[in-house]
Amino acid sequence: MSHQSRLENDVYERIKATKRDDGSFSDAVDRLIGGRSLHNLRDVSNDAESAA
């Protein structure tokens, strides 16, 4: 399944710059986010605050 998303020009250019010739934009985005979701990042932040 595919989805359409609007991106600011600078964000699009950053993704395009990391896209490999033999890969898709989805591959580039997946590489950029490293398999983490924003939900995961919230949990990391909470763990860091608890340790402080």
mmCIF file of the N, C-alpha and C atoms, coordinates in Angstrom:
data_MODEL
# 
_entry.id   MODEL 
# 
loop_
_atom_site.group_PDB 
_atom_site.id 
_atom_site.type_symbol 
_atom_site.label_atom_id 
_atom_site.label_alt_id 
_atom_site.label_comp_id 
_atom_site.label_asym_id 
_atom_site.label_entity_id 
_atom_site.label_seq_id 
_atom_site.pdbx_PDB_ins_code 
_atom_site.Cartn_x 
_atom_site.Cartn_y 
_atom_site.Cartn_z 
_atom_site.occupancy 
_atom_site.B_iso_or_equiv 
_atom_site.pdbx_formal_charge 
_atom_site.auth_seq_id 
_atom_site.auth_comp_id 
_atom_site.auth_asym_id 
_atom_site.auth_atom_id 
_atom_site.pdbx_PDB_model_num 
ATOM 1   N N  . MET A 1 1  ? 0.844  -1.164 0.000  1.00 0.00 ? 1  MET A N  1 
ATOM 2   C CA . MET A 1 1  ? 0.000  0.000  0.000  1.00 0.00 ? 1  MET A CA 1 
ATOM 3   C C  . MET A 1 1  ? 0.895  1.234  0.000  1.00 0.00 ? 1  MET A C  1 
ATOM 4   N N  . SER A 1 2  ? 0.519  2.240  -0.707 1.00 0.00 ? 2  SER A N  1 
ATOM 5   C CA . SER A 1 2  ? 1.296  3.477  -0.725 1.00 0.00 ? 2  SER A CA 1 
ATOM 6   C C  . SER A 1 2  ? 0.444  4.633  -0.227 1.00 0.00 ? 2  SER A C  1 
ATOM 7   N N  . HIS A 1 3  ? 1.120  5.665  0.235  1.00 0.00 ? 3  HIS A N  1 
ATOM 8   C CA . HIS A 1 3  ? 0.462  6.865  0.758  1.00 0.00 ? 3  HIS A CA 1 
ATOM 9   C C  . HIS A 1 3  ? 1.148  8.084  0.174  1.00 0.00 ? 3  HIS A C  1 
ATOM 10  N N  . GLN A 1 4  ? 0.393  9.132  0.047  1.00 0.00 ? 4  GLN A N  1 
ATOM 11  C CA . GLN A 1 4  ? 0.962  10.401 -0.386 1.00 0.00 ? 4  GLN A CA 1 
ATOM 12  C C  . GLN A 1 4  ? 1.175  11.286 0.824  1.00 0.00 ? 4  GLN A C  1 
ATOM 13  N N  . SER A 1 5  ? 2.286  12.012 0.820  1.00 0.00 ? 5  SER A N  1 
ATOM 14  C CA . SER A 1 5  ? 2.591  12.943 1.905  1.00 0.00 ? 5  SER A CA 1 
ATOM 15  C C  . SER A 1 5  ? 3.171  14.208 1.310  1.00 0.00 ? 5  SER A C  1 
ATOM 16  N N  . ARG A 1 6  ? 2.865  15.323 1.945  1.00 0.00 ? 6  ARG A N  1 
ATOM 17  C CA . ARG A 1 6  ? 3.466  16.592 1.536  1.00 0.00 ? 6  ARG A CA 1 
ATOM 18  C C  . ARG A 1 6  ? 4.711  16.821 2.365  1.00 0.00 ? 6  ARG A C  1 
ATOM 19  N N  . LEU A 1 7  ? 5.755  17.252 1.693  1.00 0.00 ? 7  LEU A N  1 
ATOM 20  C CA . LEU A 1 7  ? 7.007  17.561 2.368  1.00 0.00 ? 7  LEU A CA 1 
ATOM 21  C C  . LEU A 1 7  ? 7.440  18.968 1.996  1.00 0.00 ? 7  LEU A C  1 
ATOM 22  N N  . GLU A 1 8  ? 8.029  19.659 2.929  1.00 0.00 ? 8  GLU A N  1 
ATOM 23  C CA . GLU A 1 8  ? 8.646  20.941 2.620  1.00 0.00 ? 8  GLU A CA 1 
ATOM 24  C C  . GLU A 1 8  ? 9.806  20.666 1.665  1.00 0.00 ? 8  GLU A C  1 
ATOM 25  N N  . ASN A 1 9  ? 10.130 21.631 0.822  1.00 0.00 ? 9  ASN A N  1 
ATOM 26  C CA . ASN A 1 9  ? 11.183 21.439 -0.174 1.00 0.00 ? 9  ASN A CA 1 
ATOM 27  C C  . ASN A 1 9  ? 12.515 21.040 0.447  1.00 0.00 ? 9  ASN A C  1 
ATOM 28  N N  . ASP A 1 10 ? 12.878 21.662 1.572  1.00 0.00 ? 10 ASP A N  1 
ATOM 29  C CA . ASP A 1 10 ? 14.157 21.333 2.190  1.00 0.00 ? 10 ASP A CA 1 
ATOM 30  C C  . ASP A 1 10 ? 14.180 19.902 2.722  1.00 0.00 ? 10 ASP A C  1 
ATOM 31  N N  . VAL A 1 11 ? 13.070 19.424 3.233  1.00 0.00 ? 11 VAL A N  1 
ATOM 32  C CA . VAL A 1 11 ? 12.985 18.045 3.720  1.00 0.00 ? 11 VAL A CA 1 
ATOM 33  C C  . VAL A 1 11 ? 13.088 17.076 2.547  1.00 0.00 ? 11 VAL A C  1 
ATOM 34  N N  . TYR A 1 12 ? 12.371 17.367 1.473  1.00 0.00 ? 12 TYR A N  1 
ATOM 35  C CA . TYR A 1 12 ? 12.434 16.533 0.271  1.00 0.00 ? 12 TYR A CA 1 
ATOM 36  C C  . TYR A 1 12 ? 13.871 16.443 -0.240 1.00 0.00 ? 12 TYR A C  1 
ATOM 37  N N  . GLU A 1 13 ? 14.575 17.567 -0.276 1.00 0.00 ? 13 GLU A N  1 
ATOM 38  C CA . GLU A 1 13 ? 15.950 17.582 -0.776 1.00 0.00 ? 13 GLU A CA 1 
ATOM 39  C C  . GLU A 1 13 ? 16.877 16.773 0.125  1.00 0.00 ? 13 GLU A C  1 
ATOM 40  N N  . ARG A 1 14 ? 16.647 16.818 1.438  1.00 0.00 ? 14 ARG A N  1 
ATOM 41  C CA . ARG A 1 14 ? 17.470 16.025 2.362  1.00 0.00 ? 14 ARG A CA 1 
ATOM 42  C C  . ARG A 1 14 ? 17.249 14.541 2.139  1.00 0.00 ? 14 ARG A C  1 
ATOM 43  N N  . ILE A 1 15 ? 15.995 14.145 1.927  1.00 0.00 ? 15 ILE A N  1 
ATOM 44  C CA . ILE A 1 15 ? 15.707 12.732 1.662  1.00 0.00 ? 15 ILE A CA 1 
ATOM 45  C C  . ILE A 1 15 ? 16.318 12.334 0.323  1.00 0.00 ? 15 ILE A C  1 
ATOM 46  N N  . LYS A 1 16 ? 16.131 13.161 -0.675 1.00 0.00 ? 16 LYS A N  1 
ATOM 47  C CA . LYS A 1 16 ? 16.660 12.882 -2.014 1.00 0.00 ? 16 LYS A CA 1 
ATOM 48  C C  . LYS A 1 16 ? 18.178 12.721 -1.977 1.00 0.00 ? 16 LYS A C  1 
ATOM 49  N N  . ALA A 1 17 ? 18.857 13.528 -1.159 1.00 0.00 ? 17 ALA A N  1 
ATOM 50  C CA . ALA A 1 17 ? 20.312 13.465 -1.054 1.00 0.00 ? 17 ALA A CA 1 
ATOM 51  C C  . ALA A 1 17 ? 20.792 12.148 -0.440 1.00 0.00 ? 17 ALA A C  1 
ATOM 52  N N  . THR A 1 18 ? 19.968 11.520 0.387  1.00 0.00 ? 18 THR A N  1 
ATOM 53  C CA . THR A 1 18 ? 20.371 10.260 1.026  1.00 0.00 ? 18 THR A CA 1 
ATOM 54  C C  . THR A 1 18 ? 19.847 9.036  0.275  1.00 0.00 ? 18 THR A C  1 
ATOM 55  N N  . LYS A 1 19 ? 18.991 9.267  -0.725 1.00 0.00 ? 19 LYS A N  1 
ATOM 56  C CA . LYS A 1 19 ? 18.421 8.159  -1.500 1.00 0.00 ? 19 LYS A CA 1 
ATOM 57  C C  . LYS A 1 19 ? 19.504 7.527  -2.364 1.00 0.00 ? 19 LYS A C  1 
ATOM 58  N N  . ARG A 1 20 ? 19.588 6.231  -2.335 1.00 0.00 ? 20 ARG A N  1 
ATOM 59  C CA . ARG A 1 20 ? 20.539 5.503  -3.160 1.00 0.00 ? 20 ARG A CA 1 
ATOM 60  C C  . ARG A 1 20 ? 19.941 5.279  -4.542 1.00 0.00 ? 20 ARG A C  1 
ATOM 61  N N  . ASP A 1 21 ? 20.799 5.196  -5.553 1.00 0.00 ? 21 ASP A N  1 
ATOM 62  C CA . ASP A 1 21 ? 20.332 5.023  -6.932 1.00 0.00 ? 21 ASP A CA 1 
ATOM 63  C C  . ASP A 1 21 ? 19.434 3.804  -7.101 1.00 0.00 ? 21 ASP A C  1 
ATOM 64  N N  . ASP A 1 22 ? 19.735 2.745  -6.373 1.00 0.00 ? 22 ASP A N  1 
ATOM 65  C CA . ASP A 1 22 ? 18.963 1.508  -6.520 1.00 0.00 ? 22 ASP A CA 1 
ATOM 66  C C  . ASP A 1 22 ? 17.862 1.376  -5.463 1.00 0.00 ? 22 ASP A C  1 
ATOM 67  N N  . GLY A 1 23 ? 17.612 2.442  -4.699 1.00 0.00 ? 23 GLY A N  1 
ATOM 68  C CA . GLY A 1 23 ? 16.615 2.386  -3.635 1.00 0.00 ? 23 GLY A CA 1 
ATOM 69  C C  . GLY A 1 23 ? 15.453 3.319  -3.891 1.00 0.00 ? 23 GLY A C  1 
ATOM 70  N N  . SER A 1 24 ? 14.463 3.208  -3.044 1.00 0.00 ? 24 SER A N  1 
ATOM 71  C CA . SER A 1 24 ? 13.263 4.038  -3.142 1.00 0.00 ? 24 SER A CA 1 
ATOM 72  C C  . SER A 1 24 ? 13.325 5.149  -2.093 1.00 0.00 ? 24 SER A C  1 
ATOM 73  N N  . PHE A 1 25 ? 12.395 6.081  -2.202 1.00 0.00 ? 25 PHE A N  1 
ATOM 74  C CA . PHE A 1 25 ? 12.280 7.106  -1.170 1.00 0.00 ? 25 PHE A CA 1 
ATOM 75  C C  . PHE A 1 25 ? 11.905 6.460  0.161  1.00 0.00 ? 25 PHE A C  1 
ATOM 76  N N  . SER A 1 26 ? 11.080 5.431  0.117  1.00 0.00 ? 26 SER A N  1 
ATOM 77  C CA . SER A 1 26 ? 10.721 4.725  1.358  1.00 0.00 ? 26 SER A CA 1 
ATOM 78  C C  . SER A 1 26 ? 11.959 4.149  2.030  1.00 0.00 ? 26 SER A C  1 
ATOM 79  N N  . ASP A 1 27 ? 12.865 3.582  1.242  1.00 0.00 ? 27 ASP A N  1 
ATOM 80  C CA . ASP A 1 27 ? 14.111 3.051  1.794  1.00 0.00 ? 27 ASP A CA 1 
ATOM 81  C C  . ASP A 1 27 ? 14.921 4.157  2.451  1.00 0.00 ? 27 ASP A C  1 
ATOM 82  N N  . ALA A 1 28 ? 14.998 5.321  1.796  1.00 0.00 ? 28 ALA A N  1 
ATOM 83  C CA . ALA A 1 28 ? 15.765 6.449  2.329  1.00 0.00 ? 28 ALA A CA 1 
ATOM 84  C C  . ALA A 1 28 ? 15.158 6.953  3.642  1.00 0.00 ? 28 ALA A C  1 
ATOM 85  N N  . VAL A 1 29 ? 13.845 7.082  3.684  1.00 0.00 ? 29 VAL A N  1 
ATOM 86  C CA . VAL A 1 29 ? 13.177 7.542  4.909  1.00 0.00 ? 29 VAL A CA 1 
ATOM 87  C C  . VAL A 1 29 ? 13.388 6.531  6.028  1.00 0.00 ? 29 VAL A C  1 
ATOM 88  N N  . ASP A 1 30 ? 13.256 5.261  5.724  1.00 0.00 ? 30 ASP A N  1 
ATOM 89  C CA . ASP A 1 30 ? 13.448 4.221  6.734  1.00 0.00 ? 30 ASP A CA 1 
ATOM 90  C C  . ASP A 1 30 ? 14.866 4.285  7.299  1.00 0.00 ? 30 ASP A C  1 
ATOM 91  N N  . ARG A 1 31 ? 15.852 4.492  6.437  1.00 0.00 ? 31 ARG A N  1 
ATOM 92  C CA . ARG A 1 31 ? 17.234 4.616  6.885  1.00 0.00 ? 31 ARG A CA 1 
ATOM 93  C C  . ARG A 1 31 ? 17.406 5.850  7.765  1.00 0.00 ? 31 ARG A C  1 
ATOM 94  N N  . LEU A 1 32 ? 16.783 6.962  7.374  1.00 0.00 ? 32 LEU A N  1 
ATOM 95  C CA . LEU A 1 32 ? 16.919 8.203  8.133  1.00 0.00 ? 32 LEU A CA 1 
ATOM 96  C C  . LEU A 1 32 ? 16.311 8.116  9.524  1.00 0.00 ? 32 LEU A C  1 
ATOM 97  N N  . ILE A 1 33 ? 15.186 7.444  9.653  1.00 0.00 ? 33 ILE A N  1 
ATOM 98  C CA . ILE A 1 33 ? 14.553 7.362  10.971 1.00 0.00 ? 33 ILE A CA 1 
ATOM 99  C C  . ILE A 1 33 ? 15.070 6.171  11.770 1.00 0.00 ? 33 ILE A C  1 
ATOM 100 N N  . GLY A 1 34 ? 15.857 5.329  11.157 1.00 0.00 ? 34 GLY A N  1 
ATOM 101 C CA . GLY A 1 34 ? 16.510 4.247  11.874 1.00 0.00 ? 34 GLY A CA 1 
ATOM 102 C C  . GLY A 1 34 ? 15.559 3.246  12.494 1.00 0.00 ? 34 GLY A C  1 
ATOM 103 N N  . GLY A 1 35 ? 14.385 3.095  11.933 1.00 0.00 ? 35 GLY A N  1 
ATOM 104 C CA . GLY A 1 35 ? 13.447 2.119  12.449 1.00 0.00 ? 35 GLY A CA 1 
ATOM 105 C C  . GLY A 1 35 ? 12.763 2.539  13.735 1.00 0.00 ? 35 GLY A C  1 
ATOM 106 N N  . ARG A 1 36 ? 13.003 3.758  14.196 1.00 0.00 ? 36 ARG A N  1 
ATOM 107 C CA . ARG A 1 36 ? 12.363 4.243  15.420 1.00 0.00 ? 36 ARG A CA 1 
ATOM 108 C C  . ARG A 1 36 ? 11.156 5.094  15.073 1.00 0.00 ? 36 ARG A C  1 
ATOM 109 N N  . SER A 1 37 ? 10.181 5.056  15.907 1.00 0.00 ? 37 SER A N  1 
ATOM 110 C CA . SER A 1 37 ? 9.029  5.934  15.740 1.00 0.00 ? 37 SER A CA 1 
ATOM 111 C C  . SER A 1 37 ? 9.138  7.064  16.749 1.00 0.00 ? 37 SER A C  1 
ATOM 112 N N  . LEU A 1 38 ? 8.336  8.083  16.593 1.00 0.00 ? 38 LEU A N  1 
ATOM 113 C CA . LEU A 1 38 ? 8.335  9.173  17.566 1.00 0.00 ? 38 LEU A CA 1 
ATOM 114 C C  . LEU A 1 38 ? 7.939  8.665  18.943 1.00 0.00 ? 38 LEU A C  1 
ATOM 115 N N  . HIS A 1 39 ? 7.085  7.657  18.991 1.00 0.00 ? 39 HIS A N  1 
ATOM 116 C CA . HIS A 1 39 ? 6.701  7.052  20.269 1.00 0.00 ? 39 HIS A CA 1 
ATOM 117 C C  . HIS A 1 39 ? 7.929  6.481  20.971 1.00 0.00 ? 39 HIS A C  1 
ATOM 118 N N  . ASN A 1 40 ? 8.805  5.803  20.222 1.00 0.00 ? 40 ASN A N  1 
ATOM 119 C CA . ASN A 1 40 ? 10.023 5.251  20.813 1.00 0.00 ? 40 ASN A CA 1 
ATOM 120 C C  . ASN A 1 40 ? 10.919 6.359  21.353 1.00 0.00 ? 40 ASN A C  1 
ATOM 121 N N  . LEU A 1 41 ? 11.008 7.466  20.647 1.00 0.00 ? 41 LEU A N  1 
ATOM 122 C CA . LEU A 1 41 ? 11.853 8.561  21.093 1.00 0.00 ? 41 LEU A CA 1 
ATOM 123 C C  . LEU A 1 41 ? 11.325 9.171  22.384 1.00 0.00 ? 41 LEU A C  1 
ATOM 124 N N  . ARG A 1 42 ? 10.012 9.201  22.552 1.00 0.00 ? 42 ARG A N  1 
ATOM 125 C CA . ARG A 1 42 ? 9.431  9.705  23.795 1.00 0.00 ? 42 ARG A CA 1 
ATOM 126 C C  . ARG A 1 42 ? 9.876  8.829  24.957 1.00 0.00 ? 42 ARG A C  1 
ATOM 127 N N  . ASP A 1 43 ? 9.882  7.527  24.764 1.00 0.00 ? 43 ASP A N  1 
ATOM 128 C CA . ASP A 1 43 ? 10.293 6.601  25.820 1.00 0.00 ? 43 ASP A CA 1 
ATOM 129 C C  . ASP A 1 43 ? 11.763 6.795  26.179 1.00 0.00 ? 43 ASP A C  1 
ATOM 130 N N  . VAL A 1 44 ? 12.624 7.039  25.189 1.00 0.00 ? 44 VAL A N  1 
ATOM 131 C CA . VAL A 1 44 ? 14.034 7.283  25.446 1.00 0.00 ? 44 VAL A CA 1 
ATOM 132 C C  . VAL A 1 44 ? 14.194 8.550  26.271 1.00 0.00 ? 44 VAL A C  1 
ATOM 133 N N  . SER A 1 45 ? 13.453 9.587  25.934 1.00 0.00 ? 45 SER A N  1 
ATOM 134 C CA . SER A 1 45 ? 13.522 10.850 26.675 1.00 0.00 ? 45 SER A CA 1 
ATOM 135 C C  . SER A 1 45 ? 13.094 10.633 28.125 1.00 0.00 ? 45 SER A C  1 
ATOM 136 N N  . ASN A 1 46 ? 12.028 9.892  28.337 1.00 0.00 ? 46 ASN A N  1 
ATOM 137 C CA . ASN A 1 46 ? 11.550 9.633  29.702 1.00 0.00 ? 46 ASN A CA 1 
ATOM 138 C C  . ASN A 1 46 ? 12.579 8.849  30.505 1.00 0.00 ? 46 ASN A C  1 
ATOM 139 N N  . ASP A 1 47 ? 13.252 7.891  29.875 1.00 0.00 ? 47 ASP A N  1 
ATOM 140 C CA . ASP A 1 47 ? 14.284 7.109  30.560 1.00 0.00 ? 47 ASP A CA 1 
ATOM 141 C C  . ASP A 1 47 ? 15.453 7.996  30.961 1.00 0.00 ? 47 ASP A C  1 
ATOM 142 N N  . ALA A 1 48 ? 15.852 8.912  30.094 1.00 0.00 ? 48 ALA A N  1 
ATOM 143 C CA . ALA A 1 48 ? 16.963 9.811  30.389 1.00 0.00 ? 48 ALA A CA 1 
ATOM 144 C C  . ALA A 1 48 ? 16.613 10.737 31.546 1.00 0.00 ? 48 ALA A C  1 
ATOM 145 N N  . GLU A 1 49 ? 15.392 11.218 31.592 1.00 0.00 ? 49 GLU A N  1 
ATOM 146 C CA . GLU A 1 49 ? 14.976 12.101 32.686 1.00 0.00 ? 49 GLU A CA 1 
ATOM 147 C C  . GLU A 1 49 ? 14.922 11.335 34.003 1.00 0.00 ? 49 GLU A C  1 
ATOM 148 N N  . SER A 1 50 ? 14.528 10.079 33.982 1.00 0.00 ? 50 SER A N  1 
ATOM 149 C CA . SER A 1 50 ? 14.448 9.274  35.191 1.00 0.00 ? 50 SER A CA 1 
ATOM 150 C C  . SER A 1 50 ? 15.834 9.000  35.764 1.00 0.00 ? 50 SER A C  1 
ATOM 151 N N  . ALA A 1 51 ? 16.833 8.866  34.887 1.00 0.00 ? 51 ALA A N  1 
ATOM 152 C CA . ALA A 1 51 ? 18.187 8.564  35.321 1.00 0.00 ? 51 ALA A CA 1 
ATOM 153 C C  . ALA A 1 51 ? 18.896 9.795  35.893 1.00 0.00 ? 51 ALA A C  1 
ATOM 154 N N  . ALA A 1 52 ? 18.405 10.968 35.556 1.00 0.00 ? 52 ALA A N  1 
ATOM 155 C CA . ALA A 1 52 ? 19.091 12.207 35.982 1.00 0.00 ? 52 ALA A CA 1 
ATOM 156 C C  . ALA A 1 52 ? 18.860 12.517 37.438 1.00 0.00 ? 52 ALA A C  1 
# 
